[in-house]
Amino acid sequence: TTESNELGEAGISALLSILEGAGHNMTDDVWSVLIAAIASLSGDISKLPKDGLNRSGTEWSTCCMLAFRCLKLIVDDFLEQLPPMSDSPDAPRRALLDCCSSFGSSRHDVNISLTAIGLLWSIADLDSHSWSIDRALTELVLLSSDDRTEVRNCAVNTLFSCIVGRGQGFTSEQWDVCISRTIFGVYDRVVSKGVTGETESNGADEALDTGKKKSKSPSDRYKVSVHHSRDSEGKQWATTQVLVLEGLSRVLRNFFPQLLDTMDNTPSDEIDDLDHDPVWFKKAWIRIIDVAVDAARQPSSRETLDLRSVGVGLLVQCCQFTCRAGMQAAIAPAVVGTNMEVVNGALRHVNESHLKETDKPQNVASAEVEEWRECFFVAAFDALDAFREHYESDLPDDSENVNSHYLETSQVQVLHKLAVGLGKLYEACKDDEFAPWQSPDFQRHSLELDSMTEVNRENLEGRFVRLVASIARTAKGDPAAQFLTQAQRAALELLRLMSNQSSDEALRVLAIMGGQSFFWVARKGSEDDTVVDESAVGAIGDELLSREAAKAVVEELSSGTILDETKVQVLYRIVTNFTAEMNKEVDRKDAFKKRAQQKKSYALLVPIIEAGLESAARLTNAGEAQDSAWLDPLWGEVVEVITHLLTPVRSSSNGLYMARSSSLLDILKSVTSHVPSRENDKICDILSAGVESSIEVARNQTAIGNDESMPSEVSRKGKTRSEEALKVFESCFDGLCKLEPQSPILHKLVKSFLEKGGHLPDSAGVATDCDRELHENIAIIVCKVISRNSEMERLTISIFSLLSKLISVDNETLRIEASNILGRVDVGQVLEEATRRCESAERRAEEAEEHIQELVDEIDDLRDENETLHQQILVYSTSSALT
């Protein structure tokens, strides 16, 4: 009770000596008096001793340190001698907890405060009585609002360590107090302090600027320089808020099943409405979601990055906790060899159970608990889905360097955190909540893709896909960046994973995101539209995202895990976009502008057409004709595609040429291999036109290639394009032979090509040597195609005389190819088969004539019978009139 700090130092030194020498002989009543005396020297101004003296000045710092040595000696050496915890305010253990709290609030030395907070946990951990942990939590709640950042952060961490370490033994009532009052109480105090902290800090800065001097605090000696992101009261309180949310997540991760079991006796009629008369955990769950959402929706800036990140993480974890598979399906359990953890820089014993998941008893939830779990999951996922609208409209702070090539905005970093969390959530829910969903009014055999903007609320998979796709579109980096942001890559990888797990919804969204990148690429390097150099492609911004999505679609379609119907839907979407985009080129101004920035590339379009048409063929073969009619619009679009591709491009410098001929050949091969018989006529008409246009291109480019006045590079390209045009001709002609080998039009074309190629008398005159060479090459190609195709016997017989003449022409290659056809055909067998067909036709004609005669005779008989009936009716009518 002395007012002299010197007497106080002498007295506390003597007390320390007594404890060291005779502490083991102290009785229960003495301990309470000693602990009260020690607490009076802590310097805690919030708990002044009975004498009312304020010992927080610097002159009392030595007394405080000596008193704390006494306190630590009691805790370390004599704690077991103290009587058990009781409700009496003078109980030694309760007094000891109050004393630790006083030193935690002491302003003499921050290290004393931190160590005192650790002593609170030590006392509560070693005392099995519930009063001990309750009292310790109460003191830690008070310390968690200390205005010193280090102290309150230490108090928050210790608070959650206490809860996690002793939570296994909590009753439902204790959990109610722990979450609803303790944790939420701490959070509310921290949030309210954070709101006013920045204002107070600004006021203090103004006071310094005006020359006002502040009294020096004992703790000023321990001031630590901090980074500019934590250099204000508001920012430091935000850091504490982050620690509280992380602690809450830690509690839920360890004890959510135990907390959910508290709902076991809840009447089932309370389940449908989360806002109706909530029981304590029901109300607490609503508050947890609200807290997570509020943190995640903080204004976008660097200062709030950690808070928004932890809010997003907690929101995702709420979904993970409540999914059917549980948290263990998404993350590997922590493996801890000993029940130890670092607390305030020291390794300490922890009572928290760290058993492996296989060692923990697996409790089967009751039906009521399961219904509550589903209800909680829907609430958490609804909040997560609603958060999408916030970040789609959220704009980064102007202070952020959004144009940096090296630093992503805080919004992008938060979205990356969200995308990673969604990946873990999908791993937990892919077999249940996010399994492929089918609408009650689902109609099979539809070519239309669902919109990303309108998704049925019950379609959790669709809503989840929309959420992931939204991240990919929103998490943009620098507009000139040539790489995707981490958030975009994580979102695309998740969509690809879902597609690989048979999620048609994810693949459809990727196809929609791919947009025009399936057939357009950004121009970079060469200005030559006829050459595609994929290494020169330099997509940026949205084009880059679209390009990566298109690549993902191609890879997934090639994986073999996608349903045929989904492949067809994706193909229909892409070819529809292709035809619509190509039709826009009618506007030459728009086409010129587009061509200046982009160029066509079908490297991604070809494999999609191949996979889609192969699937369409399987669907056609598996069903009846009327069942496969739903594919007709697809083939209509395919016809438009090959019509466009077979249309020559005219250039003032390059002449007439076939663009992207290598891709065109692959597409033609796929179309002719998988086209259904009902579409043969349309495809053959297009192929016939392709035959004519390719000859025209070959003639034009051959002339350019042989023109000596042209530059050597132009001549070289002309010869190359002429060869490419002849390959297109070969592909079109080969398709005609496969689809309509008996067509009269085909026979007429073949006869014309062979006559011109052999320069036979019946052919039109050939003006130049270039034309002679071109027609010879065409005739050679025709002979090769006829030779390698089956069912060409009738055609061979019809051109037999022409082939006989071709074996004597000057061109050796043409002679050989004509000879191969003649040698391949057994003329005698063909004539014999033709004779059989003729005789069969004559028999059928005779039978038809006989049948017709029988019908004529039957008609005559029916006429005679009809006339007889008319006469009888007349007689009856006359008789009736007379009577």
Sequence and secondary structure as in RCSB ss.txt:
>XXXX:A:sequence
TTESNELGEAGISALLSILEGAGHNMTDDVWSVLIAAIASLSGDISKLPKDGLNRSGTEWSTCCMLAFRCLKLIV
DDFLEQLPPMSDSPDAPRRALLDCCSSFGSSRHDVNISLTAIGLLWSIADLDSHSWSIDRALTELVLLSSDDRTE
VRNCAVNTLFSCIVGRGQGFTSEQWDVCISRTIFGVYDRVVSKGVTGETESNGADEALDTGKKKSKSPSDRYKVS
VHHSRDSEGKQWATTQVLVLEGLSRVLRNFFPQLLDTMDNTPSDEIDDLDHDPVWFKKAWIRIIDVAVDAARQPS
SRETLDLRSVGVGLLVQCCQFTCRAGMQAAIAPAVVGTNMEVVNGALRHVNESHLKETDKPQNVASAEVEEWREC
FFVAAFDALDAFREHYESDLPDDSENVNSHYLETSQVQVLHKLAVGLGKLYEACKDDEFAPWQSPDFQRHSLELD
SMTEVNRENLEGRFVRLVASIARTAKGDPAAQFLTQAQRAALELLRLMSNQSSDEALRVLAIMGGQSFFWVARKG
SEDDTVVDESAVGAIGDELLSREAAKAVVEELSSGTILDETKVQVLYRIVTNFTAEMNKEVDRKDAFKKRAQQKK
SYALLVPIIEAGLESAARLTNAGEAQDSAWLDPLWGEVVEVITHLLTPVRSSSNGLYMARSSSLLDILKSVTSHV
PSRENDKICDILSAGVESSIEVARNQTAIGNDESMPSEVSRKGKTRSEEALKVFESCFDGLCKLEPQSPILHKLV
KSFLEKGGHLPDSAGVATDCDRELHENIAIIVCKVISRNSEMERLTISIFSLLSKLISVDNETLRIEASNILGRV
DVGQVLEEATRRCESAERRAEEAEEHIQELVDEIDDLRDENETLHQQILVYSTSSALT
>XXXX:A:secstr
  S HHHHHHHHHHHHHHHHHHGGG  HHHHHHHHHHHHHTS  TTS  TT     SGGGHHHHHHHHHHHHHHH
HHSGGGS    S TT HHHHHHHHHHHHHH SS HHHHHHHHHHHHHHHHH  SHHHHHHHHHHHHHHTT SSHH
HHHHHHHHHHHHHHHHGGG  HHHHHIIIIIIIHHHHHHHHHHHHHHHHHHHHHHHHHHTT      GGGGG   
  GGG SHHHHHHHHHHHHHHHHHHHHHHHHHHHHGGGTTS GGGSS TTSS  HHHHHHHHHHHHHHHHHTS S
SSTTHHHHHHHHHHHHHHHHHHSSS GGGTS     SSSEEEETTEEEE       TTTS      HHHHHHHHH
HHHHHHHHHHHHHHHHHH    TTS TT SS   HHHHHHHHHHHHHHHHHHHHTTTTTS    TT  SS     
 SS   TT HHHHHHHHHHHHHHH    TT SS  HHHHHHHHHHHHHHHTT HHHHHHHHHHHGGGGTEEE  S
   TT   GGG    HHHHHHHHHHHHHHHHHTSS S HHHHHHHHHHHHHHHHHHHHHTTSHHHHHHHHHHEEE
  TTHHHHHHHHHHHHHHHHHHS TTGGGGGHHHHHHHHHHHHHHTS EEETTTEEE TTHHHHHHHHHHHHHH 
 GGGHHHHHHHHHHHHHHHHHHHHHHHHHHT TTS HHHHHHHHHHHHHHHHHHHHHHHHHHHH TT HHHHHHH
HHHHHHHHT TTS    SHHHHHHHHHHHHHHHHHHHHSSS HHHHHHTHHHHHHHTTSS HHHHHHHHHHHHHS
 HHHHHHHHHHHHHHHHHHHHHHHHHHHHHHHHHHHHHHHHHHHHHHHHHHHHHHHH 
